[in-house]
Amino acid sequence: MDEKEIQLKRRENEEQATAGRARILGMPYLDTRQFENEIGLVPDLLDVAQMHRDFIIPLQRGGGEEHYQFMVTSRTPRSVIDKMRQEYTNEGEKADFFLISGSAYKVFMLRYDPPQVIQYDDIKIAGEGDSETIASVSKTLNMVSTDKVFDFLIDQADKLSASDIHIENLRGEIRIRMRVDGILHPVANIDKDRYRIFMGELSSRANVSMASNKPQSGHMQKEIHRDGASHLLNIRVETIPTMYGQDAVLRLFNFDESLLNLDLLGLSEEERAEINEVISHPRGLVLMVGPTGSGKSTTLYSMLNALNTPDRKIITLEDPIEYGITGISQIPVHTNDGGSFAEGLRSVLRLDPDVVMVGEIRDADTAKTAIQASITGHLVLSSFHANSTAAAFSRMIDLIGVNPIFSSSIRLVVAQRLVRKLSESRRERPATEAEIKYVRDVLAGVPEDKLAGVNLDEVRLWDPVVTPDDPFGYSGRTVIMEQLVVSEDIQAFIRGDVADADATEIEKVAKRNGMLTLEQKGVLAALRGETTLEEVSRVI
């Protein structure tokens, strides 16, 4: 059976199902296949926006008997049919409604609202107080045809390198915001009728329900084509019911396997050597810590890519899978449906992996299983929520108690943040007295070899320069990373050999051993002109 025959069979099945639906609803059924491409249109009776919104098509305008006919689908609200029937009756006219299939509706709508090749203006991010740009983008989004507006929004977000799209219901409109370089920016306020279009697309593509009264998670992918090249965009979808409807957040992951590379993280030679030394061992536990959106997953995947050789078996447990990597066995863990990382980890250990990545350690069971795996011949990588490397130990002890096995298994903890990078238009200036004092206090005790290129006798800083083409003065983000290699001194805290094993004491020992804290790394980046002290303060 060729493709045409398959389509004809599908249409026949759909028409039969629609006829059965019509009998249940007590409505006349209309099979339009014989005339849907030839029958004349009835312009100006209904506007195109209503046809899209209510899934209704005019079939015949009233003649001498003032008799109107409309075609509706199973998605047409019953309240719309009742209201229209009442309106025509009150005016001494009559309106009949026929049930048609979804395919028939699409054929008619292509005639009433044919696709047009229109070049829409690119979305721009407005600066603070720039209501004109927001109004312009709002107008553009309200103009984009219904079948293209969802894809247009995602394509534009990707073009702006946005990490998130927020679709939020307000009382009288829908607010669109995008997170660019870690900052959430208002983009547009659009008409309420666009909400159904966005949610309809999410419902079909990401497998989330528009009618649910519970939070939902979904996933979708989109191929982006631009300038003769293409890339795959992974999109994680989260929805939650609010007062005025379901809000949605789309998290965009621009998958490019070549970018998952430790060399692209801006690590110093010493930091890269520490990571290489730890992950080259056949066993041990490596933890990435930091808040959501700090780039933990990208760094973990970069480590996996460095380990991804033909002689290693690598398995990941993820919720959800954010990047697909060739040569690695990646297993989704559906924690919302009762799955757990601990149970999945116990299962995959029977597959004799060399390296295992656990998406996140969230509970004591997962922590203990990961620790056990890391001392029985497996290298285990995972993420963990903590503010710093030292705080990760305190949190883990709170989670599982003082555990001597943990002290011998943990080899490296990395905390990181992403700070915005200054654009090329940046401006250098001398630091104020308060800034000089702050910089010198933070960097007190840092060895000279780690202050290369930094002059603490004459502290100079950089400011962003705002231009019409660059309303923020920042472009992209860079990693600020704190690496704590677990030494015998640190193990003593974990084993409980040292009283008062709090994060402050652990950090003091780590700094004596040569570790630079997130704050110190951030200040050094500001002194090098990569970012600003304000940005470091905001993030760290």
C-alpha positions as CSV (number, residue, x, y, z in Angstrom):
1,M,0.0,0.0,0.0
2,D,1.6,3.3,-1.1
3,E,1.5,6.6,0.9
4,K,-1.6,7.9,-1.0
5,E,-3.6,4.8,-0.3
6,I,-2.6,5.0,3.4
7,Q,-3.8,8.6,3.6
8,L,-7.1,7.7,1.9
9,K,-7.6,4.9,4.3
10,R,-6.9,7.1,7.3
11,R,-9.3,9.7,6.0
12,E,-12.0,7.0,5.6
13,N,-11.5,5.8,9.1
14,E,-11.7,9.4,10.4
15,E,-14.9,10.1,8.5
16,Q,-16.5,6.9,9.9
17,A,-15.5,7.9,13.4
18,T,-16.9,11.5,12.9
19,A,-20.2,10.0,11.6
20,G,-20.4,7.9,14.8
21,R,-19.6,11.0,16.9
22,A,-22.4,12.9,15.1
23,R,-24.9,10.2,16.0
24,I,-23.9,10.4,19.7
25,L,-24.2,14.2,19.7
26,G,-27.5,14.2,17.8
27,M,-26.1,16.3,15.0
28,P,-26.2,15.9,11.2
29,Y,-22.9,14.6,9.8
30,L,-21.5,16.0,6.6
31,D,-18.9,14.2,4.4
32,T,-17.1,17.0,2.5
33,R,-14.7,14.9,0.5
34,Q,-16.5,15.3,-2.8
35,F,-16.7,19.1,-2.7
36,E,-14.3,20.5,-0.2
37,N,-11.8,21.8,-2.8
38,E,-14.4,23.1,-5.2
39,I,-17.3,24.6,-3.3
40,G,-17.3,28.4,-3.1
41,L,-16.2,30.2,0.1
42,V,-18.4,32.4,2.2
43,P,-16.3,35.4,2.9
44,D,-17.0,38.0,5.6
45,L,-19.6,35.9,7.5
46,L,-17.1,34.9,10.1
47,D,-13.6,36.3,10.7
48,V,-10.6,33.9,10.3
49,A,-9.7,34.4,14.0
50,Q,-13.0,33.0,15.1
51,M,-12.8,30.1,12.7
52,H,-9.4,29.2,14.2
53,R,-10.5,29.8,17.8
54,D,-13.9,27.9,17.6
55,F,-13.1,25.4,14.9
56,I,-16.1,26.6,12.8
57,I,-16.5,27.1,9.1
58,P,-19.3,28.9,7.2
59,L,-21.0,26.7,4.6
60,Q,-23.9,28.8,3.3
61,R,-25.0,32.4,3.7
62,G,-28.7,33.0,4.2
63,G,-30.7,33.4,1.0
64,G,-34.4,34.4,0.6
65,E,-35.3,32.2,3.6
66,E,-32.4,33.7,5.7
67,H,-31.1,30.2,6.3
68,Y,-27.5,29.9,7.3
69,Q,-25.4,26.8,7.5
70,F,-22.1,26.2,9.4
71,M,-19.7,23.3,9.7
72,V,-18.2,22.5,13.1
73,T,-15.9,19.9,14.6
74,S,-15.8,17.9,17.8
75,R,-13.5,20.6,19.2
76,T,-16.1,23.4,18.7
77,P,-17.3,24.5,22.1
78,R,-21.0,23.6,22.6
79,S,-21.6,27.0,24.1
80,V,-20.6,28.7,20.8
81,I,-23.1,26.6,18.8
82,D,-25.9,27.4,21.3
83,K,-25.1,31.1,21.4
84,M,-25.0,31.4,17.5
85,R,-28.3,29.3,17.2
86,Q,-30.0,31.7,19.7
87,E,-28.7,34.8,18.0
88,Y,-30.0,33.8,14.6
89,T,-33.3,32.7,16.0
90,N,-33.8,36.1,17.7
91,E,-33.2,37.9,14.4
92,G,-35.9,35.7,12.6
93,E,-33.3,33.7,10.8
94,K,-32.2,30.1,11.1
95,A,-28.8,28.5,11.5
96,D,-28.0,24.8,11.0
97,F,-24.7,23.1,12.1
98,F,-23.1,20.1,10.5
99,L,-20.3,18.0,12.1
100,I,-17.3,17.5,9.9
101,S,-14.0,15.7,10.5
102,G,-10.8,17.4,11.6
103,S,-9.2,16.7,8.2
104,A,-12.1,18.4,6.4
105,Y,-11.8,21.4,8.7
106,K,-8.0,21.7,7.9
107,V,-8.7,21.6,4.2
108,F,-11.3,24.4,4.4
109,M,-9.0,26.5,6.7
110,L,-6.2,26.3,4.2
111,R,-8.6,27.9,1.7
112,Y,-9.8,30.6,4.1
113,D,-6.4,31.3,5.6
114,P,-3.8,30.1,3.1
115,P,-0.2,30.1,4.3
116,Q,1.8,33.1,3.2
117,V,5.5,33.4,3.0
118,I,6.0,36.4,5.2
119,Q,9.3,37.6,6.6
120,Y,8.7,38.7,10.2
121,D,11.0,41.0,12.1
122,D,13.4,39.3,14.4
123,I,12.5,39.5,18.1
124,K,14.6,41.9,20.1
125,I,15.2,42.0,23.9
126,A,14.1,45.2,25.4
127,G,16.3,47.2,27.8
128,E,15.0,48.3,31.1
129,G,12.0,50.6,30.7
130,D,11.9,50.1,26.9
131,S,8.2,49.7,26.4
132,E,8.4,50.5,22.6
133,T,10.4,47.4,21.8
134,I,8.0,45.2,23.9
135,A,5.1,46.7,22.0
136,S,6.8,46.1,18.6
137,V,7.6,42.5,19.4
138,S,4.0,42.0,20.8
139,K,2.6,43.3,17.5
140,T,4.9,40.9,15.5
141,L,3.8,37.9,17.5
142,N,0.2,38.7,17.2
143,M,0.6,39.0,13.4
144,V,2.4,35.7,12.8
145,S,0.0,33.2,11.3
146,T,-1.5,30.7,13.8
147,D,0.3,27.7,12.3
148,K,3.7,29.3,12.5
149,V,3.7,31.4,15.7
150,F,4.8,28.6,18.0
151,D,7.7,27.6,15.8
152,F,8.6,31.2,15.2
153,L,8.9,31.9,18.9
154,I,11.1,28.9,19.5
155,D,13.3,29.7,16.5
156,Q,13.7,33.3,17.7
157,A,14.5,32.2,21.3
158,D,17.2,29.9,19.8
159,K,18.6,32.8,17.7
160,L,18.8,34.9,20.8
161,S,20.6,32.1,22.7
162,A,17.8,32.1,25.3
163,S,17.9,29.2,27.8
164,D,14.1,29.5,28.7
165,I,10.8,30.7,27.3
166,H,8.2,31.6,29.9
167,I,4.6,31.7,28.8
168,E,2.5,33.3,31.6
169,N,-1.2,33.9,31.9
170,L,-2.1,37.4,33.2
171,R,-5.7,38.7,33.7
172,G,-6.2,40.0,30.2
173,E,-3.2,38.9,28.1
174,I,-0.3,36.4,27.8
175,R,3.2,37.5,28.9
176,I,6.2,36.1,27.1
177,R,9.5,36.3,28.8
178,M,12.9,34.8,27.8
179,R,16.0,34.1,29.9
180,V,19.1,35.3,28.2
181,D,22.5,34.9,29.8
182,G,20.8,34.0,33.1
183,I,18.6,37.1,33.2
184,L,14.8,36.9,32.6
185,H,13.6,39.6,30.2
186,P,10.1,40.7,29.2
187,V,9.7,40.1,25.5
188,A,6.0,40.6,24.6
189,N,2.4,40.7,25.8
190,I,0.1,38.9,23.3
191,D,-3.6,38.3,22.9
192,K,-5.3,35.7,25.0
193,D,-6.4,33.7,21.9
194,R,-2.8,32.8,21.3
195,Y,-2.7,30.9,24.6
196,R,-4.8,28.1,23.1
197,I,-2.4,27.9,20.1
198,F,0.7,27.6,22.3
199,M,-0.9,25.1,24.7
200,G,-2.4,23.1,21.8
201,E,1.1,22.7,20.3
202,L,2.6,21.8,23.6
203,S,-0.2,19.3,24.2
204,S,0.5,17.4,20.9
205,R,4.3,17.8,20.8
206,A,5.3,17.4,24.4
207,N,2.5,15.1,25.5
208,V,1.1,17.4,28.2
209,S,-2.6,17.9,28.8
210,M,-4.3,21.3,28.5
211,A,-7.0,20.1,31.0
212,S,-4.7,18.9,33.8
213,N,-5.0,20.5,37.2
214,K,-1.6,19.2,38.2
215,P,2.0,20.2,37.3
216,Q,3.3,18.3,34.3
217,S,6.6,17.6,32.6
218,G,7.1,16.9,28.9
219,H,9.8,16.8,26.3
220,M,10.0,17.7,22.6
221,Q,12.6,18.3,19.9
222,K,12.8,20.8,17.1
223,E,15.2,20.9,14.1
224,I,16.5,24.5,13.6
225,H,17.6,25.5,10.1
226,R,19.5,28.7,9.8
227,D,22.0,30.1,7.3
228,G,22.4,26.8,5.5
229,A,23.1,24.9,8.7
230,S,20.9,23.0,11.1
231,H,21.0,21.8,14.7
232,L,18.7,19.8,17.0
233,L,17.1,21.7,19.8
234,N,16.0,19.6,22.9
235,I,13.2,21.3,24.8
236,R,12.1,20.4,28.3
237,V,8.5,21.5,29.0
238,E,7.1,22.2,32.5
239,T,3.5,23.4,33.0
240,I,1.6,24.4,36.1
241,P,-2.0,25.5,36.7
242,T,-2.4,29.1,37.8
243,M,-5.3,31.4,38.5
244,Y,-5.8,32.4,34.8
245,G,-4.7,29.2,33.1
246,Q,-1.7,26.9,32.7
247,D,1.7,28.6,32.7
248,A,4.5,26.9,30.8
249,V,8.3,27.1,30.8
250,L,10.2,25.7,27.9
251,R,13.9,25.0,28.7
252,L,16.0,25.0,25.5
253,F,19.1,22.8,25.1
254,N,21.0,23.5,22.0
255,F,22.6,20.1,21.4
256,D,25.9,20.2,19.7
257,E,28.1,17.3,20.7
258,S,31.3,19.1,19.7
259,L,30.6,21.8,22.3
260,L,30.7,19.2,25.2
261,N,34.4,19.6,25.6
262,L,36.4,20.4,28.8
263,D,38.7,22.6,26.7
264,L,35.8,25.0,26.1
265,L,35.1,25.6,29.8
266,G,37.9,28.1,30.2
267,L,39.7,26.0,32.8
268,S,43.3,26.8,33.9
269,E,45.9,24.2,33.2
270,E,46.0,23.4,36.9
271,E,42.2,22.9,37.1
272,R,42.1,20.8,33.9
273,A,45.0,18.7,35.3
274,E,43.1,18.1,38.5
275,I,39.9,16.9,36.7
276,N,42.0,14.7,34.3
277,E,43.8,13.1,37.2
278,V,40.5,12.3,39.1
279,I,38.4,11.1,36.2
280,S,41.2,8.9,34.8
281,H,41.0,6.7,37.9
282,P,38.8,3.6,37.6
283,R,36.8,4.3,40.7
284,G,35.6,7.2,42.9
285,L,32.8,9.7,43.2
286,V,32.8,13.1,41.5
287,L,30.1,15.6,42.5
288,M,29.0,18.8,40.6
289,V,27.2,21.2,42.8
290,G,25.3,24.5,42.2
291,P,21.8,25.8,41.7
292,T,19.6,25.1,38.7
293,G,20.9,26.8,35.6
294,S,24.5,26.9,36.7
295,G,25.8,24.7,33.9
296,K,26.3,21.5,36.0
297,S,24.9,19.2,33.3
298,T,27.1,20.7,30.5
299,T,30.2,20.2,32.6
300,L,29.2,16.6,33.5
301,Y,28.5,15.8,29.9
302,S,31.9,17.3,29.0
303,M,33.6,14.9,31.5
304,L,31.7,12.0,30.0
305,N,32.8,13.0,26.5
306,A,36.4,13.1,27.7
307,L,35.9,9.6,29.0
308,N,34.0,8.3,26.0
309,T,36.4,5.8,24.5
310,P,35.8,2.4,22.9
311,D,37.4,0.6,25.9
312,R,34.9,2.1,28.4
313,K,31.3,1.2,29.1
314,I,29.5,4.4,30.1
315,I,25.9,4.4,31.4
316,T,23.8,7.4,32.5
317,L,20.6,7.7,34.5
318,E,18.8,11.0,33.7
319,D,15.5,12.7,34.4
320,P,15.1,13.7,31.6
321,I,17.9,13.0,29.1
322,E,19.1,16.5,28.1
323,Y,21.8,15.6,25.5
324,G,22.1,12.4,23.4
325,I,25.8,11.4,23.1
326,T,27.0,8.8,20.6
327,G,28.6,5.7,22.2
328,I,27.0,6.2,25.7
329,S,24.0,4.2,27.0
330,Q,21.6,6.7,28.4
331,I,18.6,5.6,30.4
332,P,15.6,7.8,31.3
333,V,14.4,7.7,34.9
334,H,10.8,8.8,35.3
335,T,10.8,10.0,38.9
336,N,7.3,11.5,38.5
337,D,5.9,8.1,37.7
338,G,7.5,6.3,40.7
339,G,11.0,5.6,39.3
340,S,14.1,6.3,41.4
341,F,17.7,6.9,40.7
342,A,18.7,4.5,43.4
343,E,16.7,1.6,41.9
344,G,18.0,2.4,38.4
345,L,21.6,2.6,39.6
346,R,21.3,-0.9,41.3
347,S,20.0,-2.3,38.0
348,V,22.7,-0.8,35.7
349,L,25.5,-1.9,38.0
350,R,24.7,-5.4,36.9
351,L,25.6,-4.4,33.4
352,D,29.3,-4.0,34.4
353,P,29.8,-0.3,33.5
354,D,33.1,1.4,33.9
355,V,31.5,4.9,34.3
356,V,28.1,5.8,35.6
357,M,26.5,9.2,35.7
358,V,23.5,9.7,38.0
359,G,21.5,12.8,37.0
360,E,21.1,14.0,40.5
361,I,21.5,12.7,44.1
362,R,18.2,13.7,45.8
363,D,17.9,11.3,48.7
364,A,19.8,9.1,51.1
365,D,19.1,5.9,49.2
366,T,20.6,7.2,46.0
367,A,23.6,8.7,47.8
368,K,24.4,5.5,49.6
369,T,24.0,3.4,46.4
370,A,26.3,5.9,44.5
371,I,28.9,5.7,47.2
372,Q,28.8,1.9,47.3
373,A,29.2,1.8,43.5
374,S,32.1,4.2,43.6
375,I,34.2,2.0,45.9
376,T,33.5,-1.3,43.9
377,G,35.3,-0.4,40.7
378,H,33.1,2.2,39.2
379,L,33.7,5.9,38.5
380,V,30.5,7.7,39.5
381,L,29.6,11.2,38.4
382,S,26.6,13.1,39.7
383,S,25.1,16.5,40.5
384,F,24.0,17.6,44.0
385,H,22.3,20.8,45.2
386,A,24.6,22.8,47.4
387,N,25.9,26.4,47.4
388,S,29.6,25.5,47.5
389,T,32.0,22.6,47.6
390,A,32.4,22.8,51.3
391,A,28.6,23.0,51.8
392,A,28.2,19.9,49.7
393,F,30.0,17.9,52.4
394,S,27.8,19.3,55.2
395,R,24.7,18.6,53.2
396,M,25.8,15.0,52.4
397,I,26.5,14.4,56.0
398,D,23.1,15.7,56.9
399,L,21.6,13.3,54.3
400,I,23.5,10.1,55.2
401,G,25.2,10.8,58.5
402,V,28.9,10.5,59.2
403,N,30.0,7.7,56.8
404,P,33.6,6.5,56.6
405,I,32.9,4.9,53.2
406,F,31.9,8.3,51.8
407,S,35.3,9.7,52.9
408,S,37.2,7.1,50.9
409,S,34.9,7.3,47.9
410,I,34.6,11.0,47.2
411,R,37.5,12.3,45.1
412,L,36.4,15.7,43.7
413,V,33.7,18.2,44.2
414,V,33.2,21.0,41.7
415,A,30.9,24.0,42.4
416,Q,30.2,26.4,39.5
417,R,28.2,29.4,38.4
418,L,27.7,31.1,35.1
419,V,28.3,34.9,35.0
420,R,27.6,37.2,32.1
421,K,30.6,38.2,30.0
422,L,31.2,41.9,29.2
423,S,30.9,42.9,25.5
424,E,33.8,44.3,23.5
425,S,32.4,47.8,24.1
426,R,33.3,47.5,27.9
427,R,34.9,50.5,29.6
428,E,37.9,50.4,32.0
429,R,38.0,52.6,35.1
430,P,39.8,52.9,38.5
431,A,38.2,51.1,41.4
432,T,36.6,53.0,44.2
433,E,38.0,52.8,47.8
434,A,35.2,50.4,48.8
435,E,35.8,48.2,45.8
436,I,39.6,48.2,46.4
437,K,39.0,47.1,50.1
438,Y,36.6,44.4,49.0
439,V,38.9,43.0,46.3
440,R,41.9,42.9,48.6
441,D,39.9,41.3,51.5
442,V,38.6,38.6,49.2
443,L,42.0,37.8,47.6
444,A,43.9,38.0,50.9
445,G,46.1,34.9,51.2
446,V,45.8,33.8,47.5
447,P,49.2,32.7,46.3
448,E,51.1,35.0,43.9
449,D,51.1,32.4,41.1
450,K,47.3,32.4,41.0
451,L,47.2,36.2,40.8
452,A,49.0,36.3,37.4
453,G,48.1,39.4,35.4
454,V,46.3,41.0,38.4
455,N,47.7,44.2,40.0
456,L,46.4,44.7,43.6
457,D,48.4,47.9,44.0
458,E,46.4,49.7,41.4
459,V,43.0,48.0,41.1
460,R,41.1,48.7,37.9
461,L,37.7,47.3,37.0
462,W,35.5,47.3,33.9
463,D,31.9,48.5,33.3
464,P,29.4,47.5,30.6
465,V,28.7,50.0,27.8
466,V,25.1,50.1,26.6
467,T,24.5,50.8,22.9
468,P,21.4,50.6,20.7
469,D,22.6,47.3,19.3
470,D,23.7,46.0,22.8
471,P,21.1,47.2,25.4
472,F,22.9,45.4,28.3
473,G,26.6,45.6,27.6
474,Y,27.0,41.8,28.2
475,S,27.3,39.0,25.6
476,G,27.3,35.3,26.6
477,R,28.4,33.7,29.8
478,T,31.5,32.2,31.3
479,V,32.0,29.6,33.9
480,I,33.3,30.4,37.4
481,M,34.4,27.1,39.0
482,E,35.5,26.1,42.5
483,Q,37.3,22.7,42.6
484,L,37.9,20.9,45.9
485,V,40.2,17.8,45.5
486,V,39.5,15.6,48.5
487,S,42.7,15.4,50.6
488,E,43.4,13.5,53.8
489,D,42.6,16.7,55.7
490,I,39.2,16.9,54.2
491,Q,38.6,13.2,54.7
492,A,39.1,13.7,58.4
493,F,36.1,16.0,58.5
494,I,33.9,13.5,56.6
495,R,34.9,10.6,58.9
496,G,34.0,12.6,61.9
497,D,37.6,12.8,63.2
498,V,37.3,16.5,63.6
499,A,34.6,18.2,65.7
500,D,32.5,21.0,64.2
501,A,32.8,19.7,60.7
502,D,30.8,22.6,59.2
503,A,31.2,24.2,55.8
504,T,33.2,27.1,57.1
505,E,35.9,25.0,58.7
506,I,36.1,22.7,55.6
507,E,36.5,25.7,53.3
508,K,39.3,27.0,55.5
509,V,41.3,23.8,55.1
510,A,40.6,23.6,51.4
511,K,41.8,27.2,50.9
512,R,45.0,26.3,52.8
513,N,45.4,23.4,50.4
514,G,45.3,25.9,47.4
515,M,41.6,26.0,46.5
516,L,40.2,29.2,45.2
517,T,36.6,29.9,46.2
518,L,33.8,30.9,43.8
519,E,34.0,34.4,45.1
520,Q,37.7,34.6,44.6
521,K,37.4,33.2,41.1
522,G,34.7,35.7,40.4
523,V,36.7,38.7,41.6
524,L,39.7,37.5,39.5
525,A,37.5,37.3,36.5
526,A,36.3,40.9,37.2
527,L,39.8,42.1,37.5
528,R,40.7,40.5,34.1
529,G,37.8,42.4,32.5
530,E,35.7,39.3,31.8
531,T,32.8,40.5,33.9
532,T,31.9,43.0,36.7
533,L,31.8,42.9,40.4
534,E,28.1,43.5,40.3
535,E,27.6,40.4,38.2
536,V,29.8,38.3,40.5
537,S,27.8,39.6,43.5
538,R,24.5,38.8,41.8
539,V,25.4,35.2,40.9
540,I,27.7,34.2,43.8
